[in-house]
Amino acid sequence: MCFTGAEWERPNAMFADGVCGWSAPGQGQQGLAGVWQQFS
């Protein structure tokens, strides 16, 4: 599927800073309860 320049303008304007915000935790995401692996 090919988009025209005009078709690209709308999503580019809506998501000018990108789609994913990796600095924030995911919805419902919890911290680790612990780790099972040790290196001695």
Biopython code that builds the backbone (N, CA, C, O; Angstrom):
import numpy as np
from Bio.PDB.StructureBuilder import StructureBuilder

atoms = [
    (1, "MET", "N", (0.840, -1.163, 0.000)),
    (1, "MET", "CA", (0.000, 0.000, 0.000)),
    (1, "MET", "C", (0.891, 1.233, 0.000)),
    (1, "MET", "O", (1.843, 1.317, 0.776)),
    (2, "CYS", "N", (0.591, 2.167, -0.850)),
    (2, "CYS", "CA", (1.362, 3.399, -0.938)),
    (2, "CYS", "C", (0.489, 4.567, -0.484)),
    (2, "CYS", "O", (-0.691, 4.647, -0.824)),
    (3, "PHE", "N", (1.085, 5.460, 0.282)),
    (3, "PHE", "CA", (0.381, 6.651, 0.753)),
    (3, "PHE", "C", (0.868, 7.866, -0.014)),
    (3, "PHE", "O", (2.033, 7.959, -0.403)),
    (4, "THR", "N", (-0.050, 8.790, -0.219)),
    (4, "THR", "CA", (0.328, 10.052, -0.847)),
    (4, "THR", "C", (0.914, 10.966, 0.231)),
    (4, "THR", "O", (0.793, 10.689, 1.425)),
    (5, "GLY", "N", (1.534, 12.033, -0.193)),
    (5, "GLY", "CA", (2.076, 12.996, 0.762)),
    (5, "GLY", "C", (1.002, 13.566, 1.667)),
    (5, "GLY", "O", (1.229, 13.767, 2.860)),
    (6, "ALA", "N", (-0.181, 13.829, 1.097)),
    (6, "ALA", "CA", (-1.291, 14.370, 1.891)),
    (6, "ALA", "C", (-1.759, 13.367, 2.934)),
    (6, "ALA", "O", (-2.137, 13.759, 4.038)),
    (7, "GLU", "N", (-1.740, 12.067, 2.602)),
    (7, "GLU", "CA", (-2.167, 11.036, 3.555)),
    (7, "GLU", "C", (-1.183, 10.897, 4.711)),
    (7, "GLU", "O", (-1.584, 10.544, 5.821)),
    (8, "TRP", "N", (0.090, 11.166, 4.472)),
    (8, "TRP", "CA", (1.097, 11.092, 5.531)),
    (8, "TRP", "C", (1.026, 12.283, 6.478)),
    (8, "TRP", "O", (1.457, 12.181, 7.627)),
    (9, "GLU", "N", (0.494, 13.403, 6.021)),
    (9, "GLU", "CA", (0.470, 14.620, 6.835)),
    (9, "GLU", "C", (-0.329, 14.443, 8.121)),
    (9, "GLU", "O", (0.104, 14.899, 9.179)),
    (10, "ARG", "N", (-1.492, 13.785, 8.049)),
    (10, "ARG", "CA", (-2.343, 13.654, 9.234)),
    (10, "ARG", "C", (-1.670, 12.846, 10.343)),
    (10, "ARG", "O", (-1.585, 13.353, 11.461)),
    (11, "PRO", "N", (-1.183, 11.613, 10.107)),
    (11, "PRO", "CA", (-0.533, 10.899, 11.208)),
    (11, "PRO", "C", (0.754, 11.578, 11.687)),
    (11, "PRO", "O", (1.077, 11.520, 12.873)),
    (12, "ASN", "N", (1.481, 12.212, 10.783)),
    (12, "ASN", "CA", (2.693, 12.923, 11.192)),
    (12, "ASN", "C", (2.355, 14.077, 12.126)),
    (12, "ASN", "O", (3.113, 14.363, 13.054)),
    (13, "ALA", "N", (1.232, 14.738, 11.894)),
    (13, "ALA", "CA", (0.813, 15.830, 12.767)),
    (13, "ALA", "C", (0.311, 15.288, 14.110)),
    (13, "ALA", "O", (0.574, 15.884, 15.155)),
    (14, "MET", "N", (-0.408, 14.165, 14.087)),
    (14, "MET", "CA", (-0.961, 13.584, 15.313)),
    (14, "MET", "C", (0.136, 13.020, 16.219)),
    (14, "MET", "O", (0.044, 13.118, 17.442)),
    (15, "PHE", "N", (1.156, 12.440, 15.628)),
    (15, "PHE", "CA", (2.223, 11.785, 16.385)),
    (15, "PHE", "C", (3.574, 12.433, 16.092)),
    (15, "PHE", "O", (4.540, 11.751, 15.751)),
    (16, "ALA", "N", (3.627, 13.735, 16.227)),
    (16, "ALA", "CA", (4.847, 14.471, 15.888)),
    (16, "ALA", "C", (6.048, 14.032, 16.729)),
    (16, "ALA", "O", (7.180, 14.055, 16.244)),
    (17, "ASP", "N", (5.813, 13.629, 17.995)),
    (17, "ASP", "CA", (6.905, 13.200, 18.874)),
    (17, "ASP", "C", (7.088, 11.689, 18.887)),
    (17, "ASP", "O", (7.865, 11.174, 19.691)),
    (18, "GLY", "N", (6.399, 10.977, 18.024)),
    (18, "GLY", "CA", (6.484, 9.519, 17.988)),
    (18, "GLY", "C", (5.287, 8.892, 18.680)),
    (18, "GLY", "O", (4.425, 9.593, 19.210)),
    (19, "VAL", "N", (5.240, 7.580, 18.672)),
    (19, "VAL", "CA", (4.095, 6.849, 19.218)),
    (19, "VAL", "C", (4.393, 6.309, 20.610)),
    (19, "VAL", "O", (3.523, 6.351, 21.479)),
    (20, "CYS", "N", (5.574, 5.815, 20.837)),
    (20, "CYS", "CA", (5.904, 5.168, 22.113)),
    (20, "CYS", "C", (6.606, 6.140, 23.052)),
    (20, "CYS", "O", (7.493, 6.889, 22.642)),
    (21, "GLY", "N", (6.194, 6.118, 24.325)),
    (21, "GLY", "CA", (6.868, 6.896, 25.357)),
    (21, "GLY", "C", (7.621, 5.941, 26.275)),
    (21, "GLY", "O", (7.083, 5.497, 27.289)),
    (22, "TRP", "N", (8.861, 5.625, 25.924)),
    (22, "TRP", "CA", (9.619, 4.609, 26.658)),
    (22, "TRP", "C", (10.037, 5.081, 28.045)),
    (22, "TRP", "O", (10.480, 4.260, 28.848)),
    (23, "SER", "N", (9.918, 6.361, 28.358)),
    (23, "SER", "CA", (10.315, 6.853, 29.674)),
    (23, "SER", "C", (9.267, 6.556, 30.740)),
    (23, "SER", "O", (9.576, 6.606, 31.930)),
    (24, "ALA", "N", (8.050, 6.251, 30.345)),
    (24, "ALA", "CA", (6.971, 5.948, 31.291)),
    (24, "ALA", "C", (6.759, 4.434, 31.354)),
    (24, "ALA", "O", (6.947, 3.743, 30.353)),
    (25, "PRO", "N", (6.366, 3.910, 32.531)),
    (25, "PRO", "CA", (6.097, 2.470, 32.615)),
    (25, "PRO", "C", (4.856, 2.104, 31.804)),
    (25, "PRO", "O", (4.019, 2.962, 31.525)),
    (26, "GLY", "N", (4.740, 0.858, 31.435)),
    (26, "GLY", "CA", (3.581, 0.387, 30.695)),
    (26, "GLY", "C", (2.343, 0.387, 31.582)),
    (26, "GLY", "O", (2.452, 0.391, 32.808)),
    (27, "GLN", "N", (1.185, 0.381, 30.970)),
    (27, "GLN", "CA", (-0.065, 0.390, 31.717)),
    (27, "GLN", "C", (-0.175, -0.899, 32.518)),
    (27, "GLN", "O", (-0.146, -1.988, 31.945)),
    (28, "GLY", "N", (-0.299, -0.788, 33.826)),
    (28, "GLY", "CA", (-0.386, -1.951, 34.697)),
    (28, "GLY", "C", (0.952, -2.623, 34.986)),
    (28, "GLY", "O", (0.988, -3.657, 35.653)),
    (29, "GLN", "N", (2.037, -2.063, 34.503)),
    (29, "GLN", "CA", (3.348, -2.671, 34.691)),
    (29, "GLN", "C", (3.787, -2.532, 36.145)),
    (29, "GLN", "O", (3.634, -1.470, 36.748)),
    (30, "GLN", "N", (4.332, -3.611, 36.703)),
    (30, "GLN", "CA", (4.813, -3.625, 38.076)),
    (30, "GLN", "C", (6.312, -3.848, 38.077)),
    (30, "GLN", "O", (6.877, -4.389, 37.126)),
    (31, "GLY", "N", (6.945, -3.425, 39.155)),
    (31, "GLY", "CA", (8.380, -3.636, 39.288)),
    (31, "GLY", "C", (8.694, -5.114, 39.492)),
    (31, "GLY", "O", (7.795, -5.923, 39.724)),
    (32, "LEU", "N", (9.972, -5.456, 39.404)),
    (32, "LEU", "CA", (10.386, -6.838, 39.615)),
    (32, "LEU", "C", (10.199, -7.243, 41.068)),
    (32, "LEU", "O", (10.460, -6.458, 41.980)),
    (33, "ALA", "N", (9.750, -8.462, 41.275)),
    (33, "ALA", "CA", (9.608, -8.992, 42.630)),
    (33, "ALA", "C", (10.957, -9.502, 43.145)),
    (33, "ALA", "O", (11.137, -9.684, 44.349)),
    (34, "GLY", "N", (11.877, -9.725, 42.253)),
    (34, "GLY", "CA", (13.208, -10.233, 42.588)),
    (34, "GLY", "C", (13.782, -10.947, 41.374)),
    (34, "GLY", "O", (13.144, -11.035, 40.325)),
    (35, "VAL", "N", (14.974, -11.444, 41.533)),
    (35, "VAL", "CA", (15.612, -12.200, 40.458)),
    (35, "VAL", "C", (15.969, -13.576, 40.980)),
    (35, "VAL", "O", (16.262, -13.732, 42.165)),
    (36, "TRP", "N", (15.950, -14.547, 40.137)),
    (36, "TRP", "CA", (16.234, -15.912, 40.572)),
    (36, "TRP", "C", (17.674, -16.314, 40.303)),
    (36, "TRP", "O", (18.134, -17.317, 40.850)),
    (37, "GLN", "N", (18.388, -15.584, 39.495)),
    (37, "GLN", "CA", (19.718, -15.998, 39.084)),
    (37, "GLN", "C", (20.775, -15.252, 39.905)),
    (37, "GLN", "O", (20.661, -14.047, 40.131)),
    (38, "GLN", "N", (21.810, -15.986, 40.350)),
    (38, "GLN", "CA", (22.909, -15.389, 41.072)),
    (38, "GLN", "C", (24.220, -15.744, 40.401)),
    (38, "GLN", "O", (24.364, -16.820, 39.820)),
    (39, "PHE", "N", (25.160, -14.842, 40.487)),
    (39, "PHE", "CA", (26.505, -15.093, 39.986)),
    (39, "PHE", "C", (27.448, -14.940, 41.165)),
    (39, "PHE", "O", (27.659, -13.835, 41.666)),
    (40, "SER", "N", (28.010, -16.047, 41.600)),
    (40, "SER", "CA", (28.906, -16.033, 42.755)),
    (40, "SER", "C", (30.338, -16.221, 42.333)),
    (40, "SER", "O", (31.233, -16.236, 43.177)),
]
sb = StructureBuilder()
sb.init_structure("model")
sb.init_model(0)
sb.init_chain("A")
sb.init_seg("    ")
for serial, (resi, resn, name, xyz) in enumerate(atoms, 1):
    if name == "N":
        sb.init_residue(resn, " ", resi, " ")
    sb.init_atom(name, np.array(xyz, "f"), 0.0, 1.0, " ", f" {name:<3s}", serial, name[0])
structure = sb.get_structure()
